[in-house]
Amino acid sequence: PYYIDLNQNLYVQAYLHSSDSNLVVFVDTCVASPDPQDFTTLAYDIIKDGCVQDPSYTTYSSPNSHFARFKFNAFEFMSRHPLVYLRCELVVCRLQDYSSRCYQGCVTRSKRDTSS
């Protein structure tokens, strides 16, 4: 566990352990939940489909494409629960493959039309 107080920044770094220098890491989704088995019922989206949901979220650049670095603020959600779990989904793509998910950024999914 990592202990922080309310309104402190939580810094997160993910690293891809690979000798292939032509890979890049992209943070697609990060969700917080008080239940480590359920990230849908009572959850707080920090980033979803590459779209930032939390205004305190900040990405940090890295000279190495194998790192994904970001921070967010310990929010009020944490004050109501003694433990909060974080689940992040990252995507690994080929460097400079601009058609890949890593280079699409925020993706808003369109809703289907229910008529006829």
C-alpha positions in Angstrom: 0.0 0.0 0.0 0.9 3.6 -0.6 -0.3 6.0 2.1 -1.2 9.6 1.3 -3.4 12.3 2.9 -6.3 14.0 1.4 -5.3 16.8 -1.1 -1.8 15.3 -1.6 -0.6 14.6 -5.1 -0.2 10.9 -6.0 2.6 10.4 -8.5 2.4 7.3 -10.7 5.0 5.9 -13.1 4.7 2.8 -15.3 7.7 1.4 -17.1 7.7 -1.1 -19.9 10.6 -3.5 -19.4 11.7 -4.2 -23.0 14.9 -3.8 -25.0 12.9 -2.7 -28.0 13.4 1.0 -28.2 10.7 1.3 -30.9 7.8 1.0 -28.4 5.8 3.6 -26.6 3.5 3.4 -23.6 0.1 5.2 -23.4 -2.2 5.6 -20.4 -5.7 4.7 -21.7 -7.7 4.4 -18.5 -7.3 4.8 -14.8 -10.1 4.2 -12.3 -10.2 4.4 -8.5 -12.4 2.3 -6.4 -12.8 1.3 -2.7 -13.3 -2.3 -3.8 -10.4 -4.1 -5.5 -12.8 -6.5 -7.2 -15.2 -3.9 -8.6 -14.2 -0.9 -10.6 -17.7 -0.2 -12.0 -20.3 0.1 -9.2 -18.6 2.7 -7.0 -15.7 4.1 -9.1 -14.1 7.4 -9.9 -12.6 7.8 -13.4 -9.3 9.6 -13.5 -8.8 9.1 -17.2 -11.1 7.1 -19.5 -10.4 6.2 -23.1 -7.5 8.5 -23.1 -9.7 11.4 -22.0 -8.8 13.2 -18.7 -11.8 13.1 -16.3 -10.1 14.5 -13.2 -9.0 18.2 -13.4 -6.0 17.6 -11.2 -4.6 15.0 -13.6 -1.2 16.0 -15.2 1.0 14.0 -17.5 4.7 14.3 -17.3 6.9 13.8 -20.3 9.9 11.5 -20.2 12.9 11.2 -22.5 12.3 7.5 -22.7 9.1 6.3 -24.5 9.0 3.3 -22.2 7.8 5.4 -19.3 4.2 6.7 -18.6 4.2 9.3 -15.8 1.4 11.2 -14.3 0.0 12.7 -11.1 -3.4 13.4 -9.6 -4.7 14.8 -6.4 -6.1 12.7 -3.5 -9.7 13.6 -3.9 -12.7 13.7 -1.6 -13.6 10.2 -2.8 -10.7 9.0 -0.6 -12.0 10.7 2.5 -15.1 8.5 2.6 -13.2 5.2 2.2 -10.2 4.0 4.3 -8.7 2.3 1.3 -8.9 3.2 -2.4 -7.5 1.0 -5.2 -6.3 2.2 -8.5 -6.5 0.2 -11.8 -4.9 1.6 -14.9 -4.9 0.2 -18.4 -1.9 1.0 -20.6 -1.4 0.4 -24.3 1.9 -0.4 -25.9 2.4 0.6 -29.5 5.1 1.0 -32.1 6.9 4.3 -31.9 5.7 6.8 -34.6 2.8 4.5 -35.7 0.4 7.4 -35.8 -2.5 5.1 -36.7 -2.1 3.2 -33.4 -4.1 3.8 -30.2 -1.2 5.5 -28.5 -1.3 8.4 -30.9 -5.1 8.8 -31.1 -5.3 10.5 -27.6 -8.8 11.1 -26.3 -11.3 8.9 -28.0 -15.0 9.7 -27.4 -17.2 6.8 -28.2 -20.4 7.6 -30.1 -23.6 6.2 -28.8 -25.7 4.0 -31.0 -29.0 5.2 -32.4 -31.9 3.2 -30.9 -34.5 4.2 -33.6 -35.8 1.4 -35.9 
